[in-house]
Amino acid sequence: MDSNAGISGRRVVGMGWLWMVCFFHLVTSLEEILLDTTGETSEIGWTTHPSDGWDEVSVMDDKKRPIRTFQVCNVAEPGQNNWLRTHFIERRGAHRVHVRLRFSVRDCASMHTVASSCKETFTLYYHQSEADTATQELPEWREGPWTKVDTIAADESFSQVDSTGKVLKTNVKVRSFGPLTKHGFYLAFQDSGACMSLVAVQVFFYKCPAVVKGFASFPETFAGGERTSLVESPGTCVPNAEEKSVTGASGVRLHCNGEGEWIVAIGQCTCKAGYQPVDDERACQACPLGFFKVSVGDDPCHICPAHSHAPVPGSSECICQNHYYRSTSDSSDAPCTGIPSAPRDLSYEVVGSNVLLTWRLPKDLGGRKDIFFNVICKVCPAGSSGPCVRCGDTVQFEPRQVGLTESRVQVSNLLARVHYTFEIQAVNLVTELSSEAPHYATINVSTSQSVPSAVPMMHQVSRTASSITLSWPQPDQPNGNILDYQLRYFDKADDEDNSLTLTSETNMATISNLSPGKIYAFQVQARTAVGYGPYSGRMYFQTLKEGKRYHFV
């Protein structure tokens, strides 16, 4: 039980929707009327005690309409204790009820023949009961059987009575009480010496209205028994919505306070993948044909990306059209892409015994930015329609044969006077998903006399503190007459840029002016009329230390 400040008219409340930062629009709480004497014109018939206390009379309201009221004005005699009791009021599930009183009170100072006990207040009581068992004597007319709600005082009183009997200076006060636990209750009004008129009595309780918001529906819920009560109401996600995972929370719930206001939301619903918010977060609608929504959330549906379609409503992903794909690294909402067309303008340039192949990017990249190239080398018989065969492992590709990111490659270790066919494939990350073979460009290259191959090895013949004599065999593939050899050498401790060279017309050479006890790196290359072949691999030899004589191997 508590005392409440007066309020007037129907209550409009804000309903807090605490999805972190989201809020409900203003929603009107519901008033369920249990009793209302406003505008009554026939006899109300409430019980009075004693019989010469309260009277039920007809008067005119401010619009000159007849209404039934209860009046008491025994101010000339002290010790007044006049009670007025309502009929039995069923609470109909209410836990807390509110009483709105319209009344007028005469100013004691305006009356001359009044007792010193004249009052300008009256007292409101209630009594709970499981049934309508009240009699003229029971409950007893005293506090105890009756529970006091509040002593009601007028904000305004009147000093003169209108000759027409019209009610003057009406006050409106609202009081509430609870919690109620029995089937119903009575109200009682105690007069202790006032001159007043009880114009109308409204008894009602608040309910939080059924509401759909934030993709969850909540049923109509009765307010709690105390003003500070919070009645928890479980919600249900609307069709095609699901509960959003929130740390430390399970289930979707709202709380109805004592004034019929929804507050303190826990949990959240959100639209499923393939469904978008509509009707101010009251429903989740399937994405239409040609649209999709990839994940759970409040985002709208989006039109399908390039080369994809959504064949059914409520799609969470758009399906790729024929000959278009998504790679494993593409997101499910990425456009579908195709394989690239063939490289363009493939050409070659012979550089010594090497071939430099160059080309331009494909005209159609398939809608992707990633593009790679593979090189296939084939040897084809000259002047014959026989099949071409793959090149052997001796053919080298720089920087690589597969997965080139630039539109050029250098091919080395080709044989002289051989017909080669090179295929340059264009591929991307969806090529492996396609049933089509990669598109490629082809070019034929015929090699002429080639430079000699690399010298396979070197041997140390002798050494001194200042010189080393080396010999080596002829290259495995001389590709013509060897004119001479060029020897390159440098101190192992130095950089290769500091190397020196020596030319020998035979397959032996003595390198002089070396430092004692030093290790040197040596490489040799053979030359024909076509040019120098590649250098051999590095080999390391050491001079004798100072004071040592000749050393032969």
Secondary structure, DSSP 8 states (H G I E B T S, - for coil): --------SS--B-----BTTB----B--EEEEEEE-TT--S----EEESTTS-EEEEEE-TTS-EEEEEEEE-TTSSS--EEEE---EE-TT-SSEEEEEEEEEB-GGG-SS--TT-BSEEEEEEEEESS----SS-S-SSBTTBEEEEEEE-S--BSS--TT----S-EEEEEEE----SSEEEEEEEESSBEEEEEEEEEEEEEE--EEETTEEE--EE--SSTT-EEEEE-EE-TTEEE--BTTB-S-EEEEETTS-EEEEES-EEE-TTEEEETTTTEEEE--TTEE--SSSS---EE--TTEE--SSS-SS-EE-TT-B--TTS-TTS--B------EEEEEEEETTEEEEEEE--S--TT-S--EEEEEEEEE-TT--S--EE--TT-EEES-SSSB-SSEEEEES--TT-EEEEEEEEE-TTGGG-SS--EEEEEEEE--S---------EEEEE-SS-EEEE----S---S---EEEEEEEETTS-GGG-EEEEESSSEEEE-S--TT-EEEEEEEEE-SS-B------EEEE---TT---EE-
